[in-house]
Amino acid sequence: MVEEKQRNDLSGRGKFKILLNILSQRRFLITGIISIIVYFIVYLAATRFLILSFRIEPMESFFGFKLLSNWTELIFRQRSPFLFESIGVIYIGPIKLFLSIGNFLIALVLGILVGSNISVSYFGFRSLSLRGAKGIVSLIGTIPAIIGGAACCVPTLILVIGLQLTATLAAIWSYFVPLSAVLLILSLWWSLRRIQKRKL
């Protein structure tokens, strides 16, 4: 009975329960939500669907909204793998947000994975008293998550140094999304597995 219980605790269901338990605590839930919001914004900025544009000509109004007439045809049309067309745009002062359901979903899913990784790592470092050498090991365990999240923001570096997101770079970019998702899932699984073993 004890061995069977341990096997159940080490199963995927056991890891999911631990994740829910961590996120049920306010401190770690807030950490996760903030991480999701920040990642969502950075992802859209990196793919140039969120732009800060100070236009020289005077704006007609602080808020504006435009929806393309053929938006139903474009809603899930891809420019390249994991990069979708926009169906409209929202202006809020100098902020220009291009509406793209597909890109929003990808940013949200990756953001949830990033937020979960950060919350779990924070829990492992704080609640399990992983200080000193153990704390360093715990922080090292978050490196795969950081690499996975950073992989999706590579275009930001390209924009910073003044390059355009060319067709070649867009093609390469298409590989970063699934790679990031895989790294984030593996990192989350590994972190939850270590927490499970320490609790048994």
Stockholm file with secondary structure:
# STOCKHOLM 1.0

chainA/1-200         MVEEKQRNDLSGRGKFKILLNILSQRRFLITGIISIIVYFIVYLAATRFLILSFRIEPMESFFGFKLLSNWTELIFRQRSPFLFESIGVIYIGPIKLFLSIGNFLIALVLGILVGSNISVSYFGFRSLSLRGAKGIVSLIGTIPAIIGGAACCVPTLILVIGLQLTATLAAIWSYFVPLSAVLLILSLWWSLRRIQKRKL
#=GR chainA/1-200 SS CHHHHHHHHTSHHHHHHHHHHHHTSHHHHHHHHHHHHHHHHHHHHHTTSEEECCCSSCCSCSEEEEECTTHHHHTTCEEETTEECCCEEEEETTEEEEECHHHHHHHHHHHHHHHHHHHHHHHHHHTTTCCHHHHHHHHHTTHHHHHHHHHTTHHHHHHHTTCCCCHHHHHHHHHHHHHHHHHHHHHHHHHHHHHHHHHC
#=GC SS_cons         CHHHHHHHHTSHHHHHHHHHHHHTSHHHHHHHHHHHHHHHHHHHHHTTSEEECCCSSCCSCSEEEEECTTHHHHTTCEEETTEECCCEEEEETTEEEEECHHHHHHHHHHHHHHHHHHHHHHHHHHTTTCCHHHHHHHHHTTHHHHHHHHHTTHHHHHHHTTCCCCHHHHHHHHHHHHHHHHHHHHHHHHHHHHHHHHHC
//
